[in-house]
């Protein structure tokens, strides 16, 4: 497996993913979900991870947290290799890293009351004092704008999708983590509720000093919340760069196509008619060389023969393309 270079963001990043590979067996075949991805996230930063459905975004997020064990590669969190941890050591480390799931309602046990759901991480982490647990649960609910007295005794089905996502955020915050993977936290919500949840995440990031990996396929959402953006296609990174810079001058043809697809709320603006050629390849049998070459109008023989590696094209901006746009 060819290693993708990691664009450095700091001399001491909180998270350093090094050449991560995740594969799924399907019968006698292998799904290449994540193929040699390397990236860094600085303390206090929000890195947006975008790409089409099925490109490996959620798999990468789960592999970072060791919910899906990688085939190879390393995940260094605050200098400690999570891939080498097991049992109690990994369980203790997970107090510092949490996950907000894509579907807020499905991620809550329908038979348990909200107070018990949020208190469960505290019980697992060894907080035995029930009064202390209740205090922490109340504080977490209050932080996300919910009244503990009206919430803790109720069941998940009694709440709206937006309220359930606030409850999920409270559950993620109750252990006072340093790093949170937000796996498409607003994709299942109405547009009006999305803004509330995004504002809440920004407030929580500022209040608790959080570092976020924000996974989404909606580039408009990613642009609003991210300090940097990483674009993923078929298990590999295409481009990484500062949010404003990447959206203003995308270097990879795939990134440009994604940006062109963002709807504009202006009836006088004509949508771009550029579309990628053909269908996305199968992750079971990805193309040789550049994985986007089968849909790229700029592809040539070199793209077929040689895998492009991330390289700098501007200050802080890296692209894996033999024929970048800039």
Secondary structure, DSSP 4 states (H G I P E B T S, - for coil): -PPPPP----TT-SEEEEEEEEEEEETTEEEEEEEEEEEEE-TT-EEEEE--TTSSHHHHHHHHTTSS--SEEEEEETTEEGGG--HHHHHHHTTSEEEE-S-TTTTS-TTSBHHHHHHHHHHHTT---HHHHHHHHHHHHHHTT--HHHHTTSBGGGS-HHHHHHHHHHHHHTT--SEEEEESTTTTS-HHHHHHHHHHHHHHHHHHT-EEEEEES-HHHHHHH-SEEEEEETTEEEEEEEHHHHHHS--SHHHHHHHHTS--S-TTSPPP----SSPPPPTTSPPSSSTTGGG-TT--HHHHHS----EEEETTEEE--TT---
